């Protein structure tokens, strides 16, 4: 057995530091979970209900580390079906308040609830009766007192050994923001198809394409009926170039498949005397037209195959090949 080398002293110190950080931040998430099972449950549900019923946007605001977290929360909301954008608290005091409409809802982040730069946007919300949701750790702070809904965060230790650098606090803010976005997603019935609308680029957008959007159809399908002599099936396999031939019964239902691998495994036999029935794989793996290509890719990987026949009520209507997934950027 190979000896396991102990990390060097400096490396061990760094790893121990990392473990302490993770442990401290885990405690913060546990505290947030407990809060959501108790006093935070009602205002959280009210926030979801208020935002879901709004005809406007969610204006997320904050400054410093809370501002960075707010930017991420706004992006997550927007990408999951809740119109939202971030307004920097300081910039709001210099003209950006014009971005806030009368039908909007403001979500303000401040751990202390006393951030001076928030004064302008908080006053604006009160003056024009724009709903204000506070995400803070101090219920009786200036922000907490002014807000219509207070999402009160548990006050837990920062991972910073000096208790100064925002670490656990920002993680808890982000986690509650994610929870809010997902709860709204579910409340709106936001689907994977909707998600693709907002994520058309890259491998994520590609994986949210449906099989029917890229499958081969009609005369491109390599199909032969039961009883077809194997040499004839091999001609179809060679001509269509998908590495497989689907086998159908008299009713047009898919009952088997012959692949390059099946032929290779039977080279010791006289292939000229065989029919597809003799070597085909019965009940081949298939997919439905509405399946996401990301899931189809998972099937190809799981079963170590290169193509899937697309069926509706057992009838072949298409074929999707590994190369198709490469072409659109999924693989």
N, C-alpha and C positions, 0 to 999 in steps of 0.2 A: 504494500500500500504506500502511495506517495505521501511523504511528510507534508503536513499543512504548515506553511510558514506563518509565524506570528507577524502581524503588521509592525512596522517600525514605530518607535515611541511617538513621533510626531503624527504619524498617520493614525495611530490608535487614539490619540487625543482628539484629532479632528472627527473621527467616527463617533467617539463618545459624545462630543459636542452636538453632532447631528442627531444622534439618538435622543439626547435631552430635548433638543428643539422639537422633534417630532412628538415626543411624549407630552410636552407642554401644550403643543397645539392640538393634539388629540383630546386633551382634557378640556380645551376650549370648545371643541366640537361636541363633546359629550355634554357640556353645560348648556350649549345651544339646543341640543336634542331634548334635554330635560325641560328647558324653558318652553319649547314648543308643545310639550305635553302638559304644560301648566298655564301660567299667566300669559305667555306669548301667543297661545293658540287663538284666542278671540280676536285680537287686533290683526293677526296675520290673515285670518279668514276674511276680516273686514277689508283689508287692503286688497286681497285678491278679488273680492266682490266689487269693490269700488272701481278698480282698474278694468276689470272685465266688462263692466257696464258703461265704461266711458267711451265717448265718441272722439276723444282727442288722443293726445300722445302722453307718454310718461317722460317728464323732463327730469333727468337725473342730475344732481348737482353735488359738489363737494370740492375740497381743496386739499393739497398735499397728498398723503397716502390714501386718504378717503376718496380723493378725486380720482386717483388711478383706479381704485376699485370701482368707483362709480362709472368710469368709462367702460370697464369690462361688463358691468351689470347692464348698462344701456345697450351695449352691443349684443349681449345674450338675449335680452328682451326683444330687440328688433329682429333678430334672426329666428326667433321662435314664435312670431306672429303678433307680438305686442309692439305697436309703433312707439319708438323711444329714441331719444338722443341725449347726449351729455352737454350740459352747459357749465362751464367753469364758473365757480362762485365769484371770483374776482372780476372776470370779464362781464358777468351779469351786471355789475355795478357801473359798467362803462358802455352800455348800449345793447348788450346781448339779451336784456330782459324783453326786447322786442320779439324774440323768438318764442316767447311763452304766450300761448293762446288762451282764450277764456274757457275752452273746453278741455284744457290739458290738466294733468295731475303732476304735482312736483314731488319727487322722492329725494329728500335731502339727507346726505350722509355726514355725520360728525360724531366721532367717538365721545367727545366731551359735551357736545351740544352747545358749546359756547364759541364756536368759530366766528370770529369777527366778520370775515368776508361773506358769511351767509346772511348777514343782516338785511342787505338790500333785497335779495330774492324772497326772503321770508316776509319782509314788510310788503313787498309787491303781492305776494300770494294772499295776504290778509286784506289788503286794500281792494283787490279785485275778486275776492272770494274764490280763489283758485285752490282746490283741495291740496293739502300739504300732508305728506307722510314722512315722518321722521324715522331714520334708522340710526339710533344712538344708544349709548350705554347709561345715560342719565335722564331719567324720566322728568325730573323737575328742573332741568336746564332750560335756558331760554328757548332753544329749539323744541324741546319736549313740551313746554307749556303752550307754545303757539300752534303746535301741530294738531291736525284733526285726528290723525291716527299715529300712535307711537309704537314702533317695532323696537321693543326694549331688548337690547343685547346683554347677555350675561357678562359681568366684569370678571375677567379671568387674567391670570398672570401672562405677561408677555414672555416670549421665548428668549428675548434679549436678556442677558444676565444682569444688566443694569435696570431692567424694567422700563426702558426708554424707547427703543426702536419699535415702531408698530409692526408686530409679527402675528401673534395670536389674534389680536384685535382685527387686523385686516383680513385674516383668514375667515374669521367668524362673519365679518361683513359680507365677504364674497360668498360664503356658503348660504347665508340667508337670502342673498340676491339670486343665487342659482335656484334655491327652493321656491322663491317667488315666481321666477320665470317658468319653471317646470309646472307649478300649480296653475299658472295662467295658460300655459300650453295645453294642459289637460282640460281645463275649463272651456277652452275654445274649440276643443276637438281637433287640434292642429295635427295634421297627418305627415307621414314621410314625404308624400308628394308635395305638400305645402312647403316642407323644409327644403326640398330641392329647388323650389321657386326662388328662395332667398340664397341658395348656395349653388348657382349654376356652374361655377368653375372648379377646376382641380379634380382630384380623385374622389373627394366627397360628393361633389355634384354628379360625377360619373356613376358612383356606386348607387345613387338614388334614381338612376334611370331604370325603366321597366324592361323586362325581357322583350315584350312585344315591340318596343321601340327600335331594337337592333337585330331581331331574329331574321333568319333567312326564311323565305316563304315559297309557296307555289312550286314551280318547276325546279327550283333550286334544291328541293328536299330530296335526299337520297333514300328512296323508298322502293321496296319490292314486295310482292305478295308471298304468302306461304307457298311452299312447293317450288320456289324459283331455284333452278340449278345454280350451284355455287359459282361456276365460271361466269354466268350472266350477272350475278350479284357483284362479283369482283369487278366487272366492267363498270357497273354503276358506281361502285366505291371509288374506283380510279378516276372516273370522269368528274364526279362531284367534288372530290378532294376534301372531304371532311373527316376521313379516317374511319367512317362507319356507314352502315346501311341499316335503316329501320325496316322491320318486317311487319306486314299488316295481314289481318285475316280477311275473310270475304266481306265483312261489314265495315272494313276500313279502320278497324281498331288496331292500335300498336300492340303487338304481342311479343316482340323480340327485337334484338339488335345484333348485328354482326360487325365486329370491329377488326382493325388490323391485328390486334392482339389475338383475337379468336383464330384468325387465319394462321398466325405464327405458331400458335399452340397445336395446330392440327396439320402441320407440314408433313408429319410422318404418315399421314393417311393419303389416299388417292383423292385429292380435292375435286378432280374432274367428275367423279362418280357421286359426289355428295350434293345435297340440297341445303338451303339455308336452315331448314328445320333441324338438321343434324348437328349444327355447331353453334346456333344462335344462343345468346343469353336471354332467357325469359325474364319478364318483368323488369325491363331496364329502368335506370334512373331517369326521371322526367321532371320537367318544371312546368308551371302554369304561366300563361302570358303576362299576368299581373304581378308576378314575382319581381322583386328588385334584383338588378344584376349583381349587386353586392352579395346577396344571398345565394344566387346561382354560382358565383365564384367560390363561395364556401363549399358548395356541393362538389364542384370539380376538384377542389383541393382535398376534401374529405375522402373521396372515393378514387382519387388519383386517375381521373379520366379527363379527356380533352374536349368532349362535346356532350350536349344534353338535347334531347328531342323535346320540343314544346308540345304539350297536348291539352286538349279540351274534351272532357268526357271520354277520355282514352283515345281520341282521334288525333293523329299528328297534324299540327298546324304550323310548325316552325322548327327551327334548329338554331341553337346558339353554340358557338365554338370559342375555345380559349383565345384564339386570335382576335375575335370580335371584342373581347374584354380588354385585350392589349391595345387595340386600336383606339378605344374611347378612354383609356387611362385608368381602368379599374385594377387590372393585374399589375 
